[in-house]
Amino acid sequence: MKNIHHKLSILLISIFYSCAGTKTGTELSIKEKFEIGMENLEKEKYLQAQLDFNNVLIRGTGSDYGDDAQFYLGESYYRNEEYLSAITEFEKLTRRMGFSEYVEEARFKICESYKIESPKYFHDQEYTQKALERYQEFIDDYPKSKYLSLILLSIKDLRNKMATKLYQTGILYIKMEEYPSAKIAFKNAIDSYYDTDIIHLAKQGLIIASAKNLEIASAIELLSENELSLKDNKLYKEASLAIRINKKILDKIN
């Protein structure tokens, strides 16, 4: 009976160490696979790196390499200029692994990815708007981030783009002689993007649209309110001329 107990004890101990050995081997293989992924990333073999990091995540999401693999999977997409896929992977990190040291950088690169995907002003600006929203959220959460100066420059560029779209929309409406719609576009540019380079052009556009809509009194008032800034930006004469021309038209009608 004692012999049976002794053999059983040996068997249990063997199983224990066998399991322990298997776990160590798995951890090592995960580590090795992660390191291979990093090597491929640095060698710019981005597709292979993506496969490597995915393999680590499948086998060891809860391991010490889980958040590393998730971040560098996003990074491999980012470096390969697959920005929407990069956003998806970085967001998995920020949502599921909020403890990770990579969260700040991942969130920054989500912002950058949306900015890069932001098209020229005459296209739909969905990604521009998303970039602006994400940048603002980032600043709120990381007001002293090392990325702050870069972010402020990006926000300025993106806001200028949004303002330009509204301004050019107003110009298009003027060409189509849809002056009330032109006024709305210029007003939106002035109200929403008052700190952009386009602000003075938008004010001039609003004056011209008002004049062409035969709202002469309103146009004169706007011209007076913005006289100095329009003169400084050499936009006063054209706005003033539009008022004079359309005042004559209104006088003839009356």
Backbone as JSON, one array per atom type, in Angstrom:
{
  "sequence": "MKNIHHKLSILLISIFYSCAGTKTGTELSIKEKFEIGMENLEKEKYLQAQLDFNNVLIRGTGSDYGDDAQFYLGESYYRNEEYLSAITEFEKLTRRMGFSEYVEEARFKICESYKIESPKYFHDQEYTQKALERYQEFIDDYPKSKYLSLILLSIKDLRNKMATKLYQTGILYIKMEEYPSAKIAFKNAIDSYYDTDIIHLAKQGLIIASAKNLEIASAIELLSENELSLKDNKLYKEASLAIRINKKILDKIN",
  "N": [[0.84, -1.2, 0.0], [1.95, 1.21, 0.87], [3.86, 1.41, -1.07], [2.34, 1.87, -3.34], [1.25, 4.39, -2.7], [3.62, 5.83, -2.7], [4.47, 5.66, -5.38], [2.34, 6.99, -6.56], [2.68, 9.55, -5.54], [5.1, 10.25, -6.71], [4.26, 10.29, -9.38], [2.4, 12.4, -9.37], [4.09, 14.52, -8.7], [5.72, 14.51, -10.93], [3.9, 15.15, -12.93], [3.25, 17.73, -12.09], [5.7, 19.15, -12.4], [6.02, 18.76, -15.06], [3.89, 20.18, -16.14], [4.58, 22.72, -15.24], [6.93, 23.04, -16.63], [5.99, 23.06, -19.24], [4.51, 25.44, -19.25], [6.53, 27.33, -18.87], [7.94, 26.95, -21.22], [6.01, 27.8, -23.07], [5.76, 30.48, -22.39], [8.33, 31.33, -23.05], [8.32, 30.88, -25.82], [6.39, 32.7, -26.61], [7.67, 35.05, -25.9], [9.89, 34.87, -27.61], [8.6, 34.94, -30.08], [7.51, 37.48, -30.0], [9.85, 39.01, -29.97], [10.86, 38.36, -32.46], [8.89, 39.53, -34.0], [9.4, 42.24, -33.39], [11.91, 42.51, -34.55], [11.26, 42.15, -37.25], [9.61, 44.35, -37.57], [11.43, 46.49, -37.25], [12.99, 45.97, -39.44], [11.36, 46.76, -41.4], [9.58, 44.95, -42.38], [6.63, 44.82, -42.52], [4.19, 43.43, -42.9], [4.81, 40.83, -42.15], [5.51, 41.31, -39.52], [3.04, 42.06, -38.5], [1.71, 39.6, -38.58], [3.28, 38.21, -36.74], [2.87, 39.62, -34.3], [0.15, 39.34, -34.03], [0.06, 36.6, -33.63], [1.29, 36.4, -31.13], [-0.66, 37.69, -29.6], [-2.85, 35.98, -29.9], [-1.94, 33.74, -28.57], [-1.05, 34.69, -26.13], [-2.46, 36.9, -24.83], [-3.01, 37.65, -22.2], [-0.52, 37.59, -21.11], [2.76, 38.84, -20.09], [3.49, 40.1, -22.36], [1.3, 40.98, -23.67], [0.13, 43.67, -23.89], [2.28, 44.94, -25.09], [2.49, 43.58, -27.55], [0.0, 44.24, -28.62], [0.19, 47.02, -28.89], [2.39, 47.26, -30.68], [1.41, 45.9, -32.83], [-0.52, 47.68, -33.76], [1.32, 49.7, -34.34], [2.77, 48.54, -36.43], [0.9, 48.52, -38.47], [0.55, 51.27, -38.65], [3.1, 52.22, -39.47], [3.15, 51.05, -41.92], [1.46, 52.58, -43.29], [-1.22, 52.01, -43.14], [-3.62, 53.35, -41.99], [-6.25, 53.38, -40.94], [-6.58, 50.76, -40.1], [-4.58, 50.77, -38.21], [-5.68, 52.53, -36.33], [-7.82, 50.96, -35.41], [-6.44, 48.88, -34.07], [-4.9, 50.27, -32.17], [-6.96, 51.36, -30.68], [-8.04, 49.09, -29.51], [-6.1, 48.58, -27.64], [-6.28, 50.9, -25.99], [-8.86, 50.65, -25.0], [-9.05, 48.09, -23.81], [-6.75, 47.69, -22.34], [-6.1, 49.66, -20.39], [-4.26, 50.09, -18.41], [-1.8, 50.06, -19.53], [1.52, 51.17, -20.37], [1.69, 52.17, -22.85], [-0.53, 53.6, -23.6], [-0.85, 56.44, -23.81], [0.82, 57.11, -26.03], [-0.41, 55.52, -27.96], [-2.95, 56.71, -28.13], [-2.21, 59.22, -29.07], [-1.27, 58.5, -31.6], [-3.57, 57.56, -32.75], [-4.94, 59.96, -33.08], [-3.14, 61.19, -34.88], [-3.36, 59.45, -37.03], [-6.01, 59.84, -37.9], [-5.7, 62.49, -38.69], [-3.89, 62.25, -40.82], [-5.46, 60.79, -42.58], [-7.29, 62.68, -43.19], [-8.78, 64.42, -45.81], [-8.29, 66.67, -48.7], [-9.71, 70.0, -48.53], [-12.04, 70.19, -50.1], [-13.27, 67.77, -50.09], [-15.28, 65.33, -48.26], [-15.29, 65.92, -44.77], [-15.15, 64.17, -42.58], [-13.1, 62.67, -41.29], [-11.38, 64.7, -40.62], [-12.87, 66.1, -38.73], [-13.08, 64.1, -36.79], [-10.4, 63.84, -36.09], [-9.91, 66.35, -34.92], [-11.63, 66.19, -32.71], [-10.5, 64.02, -31.31], [-7.94, 64.98, -30.8], [-8.55, 67.1, -29.06], [-9.67, 65.71, -26.89], [-7.41, 64.32, -26.13], [-5.68, 66.38, -25.28], [-7.14, 67.28, -23.1], [-6.87, 65.1, -21.38], [-4.14, 64.72, -21.22], [-2.59, 67.19, -20.49], [0.03, 68.07, -20.2], [1.55, 66.74, -21.99], [4.3, 65.45, -23.94], [3.77, 65.66, -26.56], [2.33, 67.92, -27.0], [2.94, 70.45, -28.29], [3.15, 69.69, -30.98], [0.57, 68.77, -31.39], [-0.99, 71.1, -31.09], [-0.2, 72.56, -33.33], [-1.18, 70.85, -35.32], [-3.93, 70.94, -34.8], [-4.43, 73.62, -35.43], [-3.89, 73.6, -38.22], [-5.88, 71.8, -39.11], [-8.23, 73.09, -38.33], [-8.04, 75.34, -39.93], [-8.42, 74.11, -42.37], [-11.1, 73.22, -42.17], [-12.36, 75.7, -41.94], [-11.68, 76.81, -44.4], [-13.12, 75.15, -46.12], [-15.78, 75.9, -45.51], [-15.65, 78.61, -46.24], [-15.05, 78.45, -49.02], [-17.34, 77.15, -49.8], [-19.2, 79.17, -49.37], [-18.3, 81.01, -51.33], [-18.87, 79.54, -53.63], [-21.67, 79.47, -53.49], [-22.19, 82.18, -53.9], [-21.38, 82.45, -56.58], [-23.36, 80.93, -57.69], [-25.41, 82.56, -57.28], [-26.89, 82.31, -54.98], [-27.44, 83.87, -52.51], [-28.41, 84.09, -49.74], [-27.73, 81.51, -48.77], [-25.0, 81.63, -49.1], [-24.35, 83.57, -47.23], [-24.93, 82.21, -44.84], [-22.96, 80.21, -44.87], [-20.59, 81.76, -44.7], [-21.03, 83.02, -42.22], [-21.03, 80.81, -40.52], [-18.37, 80.03, -40.78], [-17.1, 82.25, -39.63], [-18.15, 82.25, -37.01], [-17.49, 79.68, -36.01], [-14.79, 79.25, -36.57], [-13.12, 81.35, -35.74], [-10.49, 81.83, -35.04], [-8.82, 81.3, -37.13], [-6.85, 81.42, -40.21], [-8.52, 82.17, -42.21], [-10.46, 83.91, -41.43], [-10.71, 86.73, -42.0], [-11.17, 86.79, -44.75], [-13.61, 85.45, -44.75], [-15.22, 87.31, -43.44], [-15.14, 89.4, -45.29], [-16.41, 88.04, -47.38], [-18.98, 87.7, -46.29], [-19.88, 90.34, -46.19], [-19.92, 90.99, -48.94], [-21.76, 89.06, -49.89], [-24.04, 89.88, -48.5], [-24.38, 92.43, -49.61], [-24.86, 91.78, -52.33], [-27.22, 90.49, -51.95], [-28.79, 92.56, -51.66], [-28.99, 93.71, -49.17], [-28.18, 96.32, -48.1], [-27.82, 98.14, -45.97], [-27.11, 96.44, -43.86], [-24.75, 95.39, -44.92], [-23.15, 97.69, -45.07], [-22.9, 98.28, -42.35], [-21.49, 96.01, -41.44], [-19.14, 96.39, -42.88], [-18.16, 98.72, -41.74], [-17.73, 97.85, -39.09], [-15.63, 96.08, -39.43], [-13.6, 97.45, -40.63], [-10.84, 98.17, -40.09], [-9.45, 95.67, -39.87], [-10.0, 94.58, -42.37], [-8.79, 96.42, -44.06], [-6.14, 96.14, -43.26], [-5.63, 93.63, -44.26], [-5.92, 93.99, -46.92], [-8.47, 93.78, -48.06], [-10.53, 95.46, -48.05], [-11.29, 97.28, -50.14], [-12.53, 95.75, -52.21], [-14.79, 94.77, -50.89], [-16.06, 97.17, -50.25], [-16.53, 98.17, -52.82], [-18.38, 96.28, -53.79], [-20.57, 96.93, -52.24], [-21.16, 99.55, -53.16], [-21.79, 99.09, -55.88], [-24.03, 97.39, -55.72], [-25.74, 98.95, -54.26], [-26.45, 100.9, -56.08], [-27.92, 99.32, -57.83], [-30.06, 98.64, -56.17], [-31.12, 101.2, -55.73], [-32.06, 101.8, -58.27], [-34.09, 99.94, -58.52], [-35.84, 100.79, -56.55]],
  "CA": [[0.0, 0.0, 0.0], [2.87, 2.33, 0.93], [4.51, 1.48, -2.38], [1.37, 2.5, -4.25], [1.23, 5.81, -2.37], [4.9, 6.41, -3.11], [4.43, 5.8, -6.84], [1.35, 8.03, -6.88], [3.31, 10.83, -5.2], [6.08, 10.53, -7.78], [3.5, 10.61, -10.58], [1.85, 13.75, -9.2], [5.2, 15.47, -8.78], [6.16, 14.54, -12.33], [2.88, 15.92, -13.67], [3.38, 19.13, -11.69], [6.86, 19.75, -13.05], [5.78, 18.73, -16.51], [3.01, 21.33, -16.43], [5.38, 23.92, -15.02], [7.87, 23.13, -17.74], [5.23, 23.45, -20.44], [4.17, 26.86, -19.11], [7.75, 28.1, -19.11], [8.21, 26.85, -22.64], [5.04, 28.63, -23.77], [6.15, 31.87, -22.16], [9.53, 31.59, -23.84], [7.95, 30.94, -27.23], [5.7, 33.98, -26.78], [8.73, 36.06, -25.85], [10.67, 34.76, -28.84], [7.77, 35.39, -31.19], [7.43, 38.93, -29.88], [11.14, 39.57, -30.38], [10.92, 38.21, -33.92], [8.02, 40.59, -34.52], [10.12, 43.51, -33.27], [12.97, 42.5, -35.57], [10.62, 42.37, -38.55], [9.14, 45.74, -37.57], [12.58, 47.36, -37.48], [13.47, 45.71, -40.81], [10.28, 47.26, -42.26], [8.79, 43.82, -42.89], [5.45, 45.13, -41.72], [3.17, 42.38, -42.99], [5.26, 39.71, -41.31], [5.42, 41.78, -38.13], [1.62, 41.97, -38.13], [1.43, 38.18, -38.31], [3.99, 37.84, -35.51], [2.21, 40.21, -33.13], [-1.16, 38.66, -33.92], [0.33, 35.28, -33.05], [1.52, 36.62, -29.7], [-1.94, 38.03, -28.98], [-3.68, 34.77, -29.87], [-1.4, 32.78, -27.6], [-0.69, 35.23, -24.82], [-3.01, 38.23, -24.56], [-2.89, 37.93, -20.77], [0.86, 37.47, -20.66], [3.49, 40.1, -19.93], [3.72, 40.69, -23.68], [0.01, 41.27, -24.3], [-0.03, 45.07, -24.3], [3.37, 45.24, -26.03], [2.11, 43.04, -28.86], [-1.14, 45.01, -29.13], [0.68, 48.33, -29.34], [3.24, 47.16, -31.87], [0.56, 45.52, -33.96], [-0.98, 48.97, -34.27], [2.47, 50.4, -34.89], [3.14, 47.93, -37.71], [-0.05, 49.07, -39.44], [0.83, 52.71, -38.77], [4.31, 52.41, -40.29], [2.84, 50.58, -43.28], [0.51, 53.57, -43.8], [-2.58, 51.47, -43.08], [-3.95, 54.15, -40.81], [-7.53, 52.98, -40.35], [-6.3, 49.52, -39.36], [-3.8, 51.17, -37.03], [-6.64, 53.08, -35.36], [-8.54, 49.83, -34.82], [-5.58, 48.14, -33.13], [-4.57, 51.16, -31.05], [-8.16, 51.5, -29.84], [-8.14, 47.86, -28.7], [-5.19, 48.78, -26.5], [-6.78, 51.93, -25.06], [-10.11, 50.19, -24.37], [-8.91, 46.84, -23.05], [-5.51, 47.65, -21.57], [-5.91, 51.02, -19.91], [-3.12, 50.1, -17.48], [-0.56, 49.96, -20.29], [2.38, 52.34, -20.52], [1.61, 52.61, -24.24], [-1.83, 54.21, -23.88], [-0.7, 57.83, -24.27], [1.34, 57.11, -27.4], [-1.44, 54.94, -28.83], [-3.97, 57.72, -28.35], [-1.62, 60.23, -29.95], [-1.19, 57.99, -32.97], [-4.95, 57.55, -33.25], [-5.15, 61.34, -33.56], [-2.31, 61.39, -36.07], [-3.91, 58.63, -38.13], [-7.17, 60.56, -38.43], [-5.21, 63.68, -39.38], [-3.31, 61.82, -42.1], [-6.57, 60.37, -43.44], [-8.09, 63.86, -43.51], [-8.53, 64.76, -47.21], [-8.33, 68.08, -49.08], [-10.9, 70.66, -47.98], [-13.23, 70.06, -50.94], [-13.87, 66.46, -49.86], [-15.95, 65.15, -46.97], [-14.34, 66.19, -43.69], [-15.44, 63.32, -41.43], [-11.87, 62.33, -40.56], [-10.86, 65.95, -40.05], [-13.63, 66.35, -37.5], [-12.68, 63.09, -35.79], [-9.05, 64.18, -35.62], [-10.04, 67.48, -34.0], [-12.25, 65.7, -31.47], [-9.55, 63.17, -30.59], [-6.87, 65.84, -30.29], [-9.05, 67.84, -27.9], [-9.76, 64.74, -25.79], [-6.03, 64.01, -25.72], [-5.19, 67.53, -24.51], [-7.85, 67.28, -21.82], [-6.37, 64.02, -20.53], [-2.67, 64.81, -21.08], [-2.28, 68.61, -20.74], [1.48, 68.31, -20.17], [2.17, 65.72, -22.85], [5.43, 65.86, -24.79], [3.26, 65.85, -27.92], [1.4, 69.06, -26.99], [3.26, 71.46, -29.31], [2.78, 69.11, -32.28], [-0.89, 68.7, -31.45], [-1.52, 72.45, -31.29], [0.02, 72.88, -34.74], [-2.11, 70.03, -36.11], [-5.27, 71.5, -34.61], [-4.5, 74.85, -36.23], [-3.99, 73.22, -39.64], [-7.18, 71.17, -39.37], [-9.26, 74.13, -38.22], [-7.94, 76.14, -41.16], [-9.03, 73.33, -43.44], [-12.55, 73.27, -41.99], [-12.77, 77.07, -42.25], [-11.55, 76.98, -45.85], [-14.25, 74.47, -46.75], [-16.95, 76.76, -45.36], [-15.45, 79.81, -47.05], [-15.2, 78.1, -50.43], [-18.77, 76.86, -50.0], [-19.82, 80.49, -49.52], [-17.93, 81.55, -52.65], [-19.63, 78.77, -54.62], [-23.05, 79.95, -53.44], [-22.22, 83.5, -54.55], [-21.33, 82.21, -58.03], [-24.67, 80.38, -58.06], [-26.36, 83.63, -56.93], [-27.69, 81.89, -53.83], [-26.79, 84.73, -51.52], [-28.71, 83.72, -48.35], [-26.92, 80.33, -48.41], [-23.61, 82.1, -48.99], [-24.24, 84.26, -45.93], [-24.9, 81.19, -43.78], [-21.63, 79.57, -44.9], [-19.6, 82.7, -44.17], [-21.29, 83.2, -40.79], [-20.55, 79.6, -39.83], [-16.9, 80.11, -40.75], [-16.73, 83.29, -38.67], [-18.52, 81.85, -35.65], [-16.86, 78.43, -35.56], [-13.35, 79.22, -36.82], [-12.7, 82.74, -35.55], [-9.05, 81.91, -34.79], [-8.11, 80.74, -38.28], [-6.33, 82.37, -41.21], [-9.57, 82.47, -43.19], [-11.48, 84.73, -40.79], [-10.9, 88.02, -42.68], [-11.83, 86.49, -46.03], [-15.0, 85.11, -44.46], [-15.92, 88.57, -43.15], [-15.33, 90.06, -46.58], [-17.43, 87.29, -48.11], [-20.29, 87.99, -45.7], [-20.25, 91.69, -46.64], [-20.25, 90.92, -50.37], [-23.01, 88.3, -50.04], [-25.12, 90.75, -48.01], [-24.57, 93.48, -50.61], [-25.48, 91.18, -53.5], [-28.59, 90.15, -51.56], [-29.39, 93.9, -51.54], [-29.1, 94.11, -47.76], [-27.12, 97.32, -48.13], [-27.59, 98.69, -44.62], [-26.37, 95.42, -43.11], [-23.41, 95.3, -45.5], [-22.42, 98.89, -44.64], [-22.6, 98.11, -40.92], [-20.41, 95.02, -41.33], [-17.92, 97.0, -43.42], [-17.69, 99.66, -40.72], [-17.25, 97.09, -37.93], [-14.41, 95.34, -39.76], [-12.81, 98.31, -41.52], [-9.4, 98.1, -39.84], [-8.9, 94.35, -40.2], [-10.09, 94.39, -43.81], [-7.75, 97.25, -44.68], [-4.84, 95.52, -42.95], [-5.49, 92.44, -45.1], [-6.16, 94.42, -48.3], [-9.76, 93.21, -48.48], [-11.56, 96.49, -47.85], [-11.75, 97.9, -51.39], [-13.46, 94.87, -52.92], [-16.05, 94.75, -50.13], [-16.67, 98.49, -50.41], [-17.0, 98.25, -54.2], [-19.6, 95.46, -53.89], [-21.67, 97.7, -51.64], [-21.5, 100.67, -54.06], [-22.43, 98.56, -57.09], [-25.36, 96.84, -55.42], [-26.58, 100.06, -53.81], [-26.98, 101.5, -57.31], [-28.97, 98.41, -58.32], [-31.22, 98.8, -55.28], [-31.7, 102.53, -55.97], [-32.82, 101.73, -59.52], [-35.31, 99.16, -58.24], [-36.73, 101.65, -55.77]],
  "C": [[0.88, 1.25, 0.0], [3.55, 2.53, -0.42], [3.62, 2.17, -3.41], [1.32, 4.0, -4.01], [2.49, 6.52, -2.85], [4.92, 6.66, -4.62], [3.47, 6.91, -7.27], [1.93, 9.42, -6.62], [4.3, 11.24, -6.28], [5.37, 10.96, -9.06], [2.97, 12.04, -10.53], [2.94, 14.81, -9.32], [5.68, 15.62, -10.22], [5.2, 15.37, -13.18], [3.02, 17.41, -13.39], [4.53, 19.8, -12.43], [6.72, 19.76, -14.57], [4.94, 19.92, -16.93], [3.79, 22.63, -16.3], [6.34, 24.14, -16.17], [7.18, 23.57, -19.01], [4.9, 24.92, -20.42], [5.38, 27.72, -19.42], [8.09, 28.1, -20.59], [7.29, 27.74, -23.46], [5.41, 30.1, -23.64], [7.37, 32.23, -22.99], [9.19, 31.72, -25.31], [7.2, 32.23, -27.54], [6.72, 35.11, -26.82], [9.52, 36.06, -27.16], [9.88, 35.27, -30.04], [7.64, 36.91, -31.18], [8.73, 39.58, -30.37], [11.34, 39.46, -31.88], [10.07, 39.28, -34.59], [8.7, 41.95, -34.48], [11.23, 43.61, -34.32], [12.38, 42.78, -36.95], [10.1, 43.8, -38.68], [10.29, 46.69, -37.9], [13.16, 47.16, -38.88], [12.45, 46.14, -41.86], [9.55, 46.13, -42.98], [7.44, 43.84, -42.16], [4.38, 44.05, -41.75], [3.54, 41.19, -42.12], [5.17, 40.08, -39.84], [3.98, 41.7, -37.63], [1.24, 40.54, -37.78], [2.07, 37.75, -36.99], [3.26, 38.36, -34.27], [0.82, 39.63, -32.93], [-1.0, 37.3, -33.26], [0.56, 35.38, -31.55], [0.2, 36.88, -28.99], [-2.86, 36.82, -28.88], [-3.23, 33.84, -28.75], [-1.18, 33.37, -26.21], [-1.18, 36.63, -24.55], [-2.83, 38.63, -23.1], [-1.48, 37.83, -20.24], [1.5, 38.85, -20.51], [3.69, 40.82, -21.27], [2.42, 41.11, -24.37], [-0.12, 42.7, -24.78], [1.08, 45.5, -25.25], [2.98, 44.81, -27.44], [0.97, 43.84, -29.46], [-0.69, 46.37, -29.65], [1.47, 48.2, -30.64], [2.51, 46.58, -33.07], [-0.01, 46.78, -34.6], [0.14, 49.74, -34.95], [2.88, 49.84, -36.26], [2.18, 48.37, -38.82], [0.25, 50.54, -39.71], [2.03, 52.96, -39.69], [4.09, 51.95, -41.73], [1.79, 51.46, -43.95], [-0.9, 53.0, -43.96], [-3.25, 52.09, -41.85], [-5.27, 53.76, -40.16], [-7.38, 51.67, -39.57], [-5.49, 49.81, -38.1], [-4.72, 51.7, -35.94], [-7.36, 51.95, -34.64], [-7.7, 49.13, -33.76], [-5.18, 49.0, -31.93], [-5.76, 51.32, -30.1], [-8.41, 50.24, -28.99], [-7.26, 48.0, -27.45], [-5.79, 49.76, -25.5], [-8.04, 51.48, -24.34], [-9.89, 49.02, -23.41], [-7.72, 46.83, -22.09], [-5.16, 49.04, -21.06], [-4.74, 51.19, -18.96], [-1.8, 50.27, -18.22], [0.2, 51.28, -20.36], [2.3, 52.92, -21.93], [0.36, 53.43, -24.55], [-1.69, 55.63, -24.43], [-0.21, 57.88, -25.71], [0.32, 56.54, -28.38], [-2.52, 55.97, -29.14], [-3.46, 58.84, -29.25], [-1.61, 59.76, -31.39], [-2.57, 57.75, -33.58], [-5.28, 58.92, -33.83], [-4.4, 61.57, -34.87], [-2.86, 60.63, -37.27], [-5.13, 59.31, -38.75], [-6.72, 61.8, -39.2], [-4.66, 63.32, -40.76], [-4.4, 61.41, -43.09], [-7.47, 61.54, -43.83], [-7.78, 64.33, -44.93], [-8.47, 66.27, -47.45], [-9.69, 68.68, -48.7], [-12.17, 70.43, -48.8], [-13.87, 68.67, -50.86], [-14.61, 66.43, -48.52], [-14.92, 65.22, -45.84], [-14.6, 65.36, -42.43], [-14.18, 63.03, -40.61], [-11.21, 63.57, -39.96], [-11.54, 66.25, -38.73], [-13.25, 65.36, -36.4], [-11.3, 63.4, -35.23], [-9.12, 65.32, -34.61], [-10.62, 67.04, -32.66], [-11.25, 64.9, -30.64], [-8.38, 63.99, -30.03], [-7.32, 66.58, -29.03], [-9.17, 66.93, -26.68], [-8.37, 64.43, -25.23], [-5.48, 65.14, -24.85], [-5.84, 67.58, -23.14], [-7.26, 66.26, -20.85], [-4.86, 64.1, -20.28], [-2.22, 66.25, -21.35], [-0.79, 68.93, -20.76], [2.24, 67.3, -21.03], [3.33, 66.29, -23.66], [4.97, 66.12, -26.22], [2.46, 67.14, -28.07], [1.68, 70.07, -28.1], [2.9, 70.96, -30.71], [1.27, 69.1, -32.46], [-1.5, 70.06, -31.73], [-1.34, 72.9, -32.74], [-0.95, 72.12, -35.64], [-3.53, 70.56, -36.01], [-5.44, 72.77, -35.44], [-4.68, 74.54, -37.71], [-5.37, 72.65, -39.98], [-8.32, 72.18, -39.28], [-9.23, 75.06, -39.44], [-8.59, 75.42, -42.33], [-10.56, 73.39, -43.37], [-13.09, 74.66, -42.34], [-12.72, 77.32, -43.76], [-12.7, 76.32, -46.59], [-15.51, 75.33, -46.68], [-16.83, 78.01, -46.23], [-15.66, 79.52, -48.53], [-16.64, 77.72, -50.77], [-19.53, 78.17, -50.19], [-19.54, 81.11, -50.87], [-18.72, 80.85, -53.75], [-21.08, 79.24, -54.66], [-23.18, 81.33, -54.08], [-22.23, 83.34, -56.06], [-22.66, 81.68, -58.55], [-25.8, 81.38, -57.78], [-27.34, 83.21, -55.84], [-27.13, 82.6, -52.59], [-27.16, 84.42, -50.07], [-27.88, 82.51, -47.88], [-25.45, 80.7, -48.26], [-23.39, 82.77, -47.64], [-24.13, 83.26, -44.78], [-23.52, 80.53, -43.71], [-20.57, 80.48, -44.3], [-19.78, 82.92, -42.66], [-20.8, 82.0, -39.99], [-19.03, 79.59, -39.71], [-16.43, 81.11, -39.7], [-16.98, 82.84, -37.24], [-17.72, 80.65, -35.13], [-15.33, 78.45, -35.66], [-12.75, 80.63, -36.79], [-11.19, 82.9, -35.39], [-8.21, 81.41, -35.96], [-7.68, 81.82, -39.25], [-7.42, 82.86, -42.16], [-10.57, 83.51, -42.68], [-11.75, 86.04, -41.55], [-11.55, 87.84, -44.05], [-13.3, 86.17, -45.82], [-15.82, 86.36, -44.16], [-16.16, 89.37, -44.42], [-16.42, 89.37, -47.38], [-18.83, 87.58, -47.6], [-20.78, 89.37, -46.14], [-20.69, 91.66, -48.1], [-21.56, 90.18, -50.6], [-24.2, 89.13, -49.58], [-25.43, 91.84, -49.03], [-25.28, 92.93, -51.84], [-26.92, 90.75, -53.22], [-29.4, 91.42, -51.31], [-29.74, 94.27, -50.1], [-28.0, 95.15, -47.51], [-26.8, 97.86, -46.75], [-26.77, 97.72, -43.78], [-24.93, 95.32, -43.6], [-22.55, 96.49, -45.07], [-22.0, 98.78, -43.17], [-21.45, 97.12, -40.72], [-19.08, 95.59, -41.81], [-17.3, 97.95, -42.39], [-17.07, 98.92, -39.52], [-15.89, 96.44, -38.18], [-13.44, 96.14, -40.62], [-11.3, 98.11, -41.32], [-8.8, 96.76, -40.26], [-8.95, 94.09, -41.71], [-9.03, 95.21, -44.54], [-6.37, 96.65, -44.46], [-4.57, 94.32, -43.85], [-5.82, 92.7, -46.56], [-7.44, 93.81, -48.88], [-10.88, 94.25, -48.45], [-12.15, 96.99, -49.17], [-12.78, 97.05, -52.12], [-14.81, 94.81, -52.22], [-16.8, 96.06, -50.31], [-17.26, 98.65, -51.81], [-18.29, 97.46, -54.39], [-20.79, 96.2, -53.32], [-22.11, 98.81, -52.59], [-22.26, 100.17, -55.28], [-23.86, 98.11, -56.8], [-26.3, 97.88, -54.83], [-27.22, 100.76, -55.01], [-28.11, 100.65, -57.88], [-30.23, 98.57, -57.49], [-31.9, 100.14, -55.51], [-32.54, 102.53, -57.25], [-34.14, 100.99, -59.33], [-36.33, 100.02, -57.51], [-37.14, 102.89, -56.56]]
}
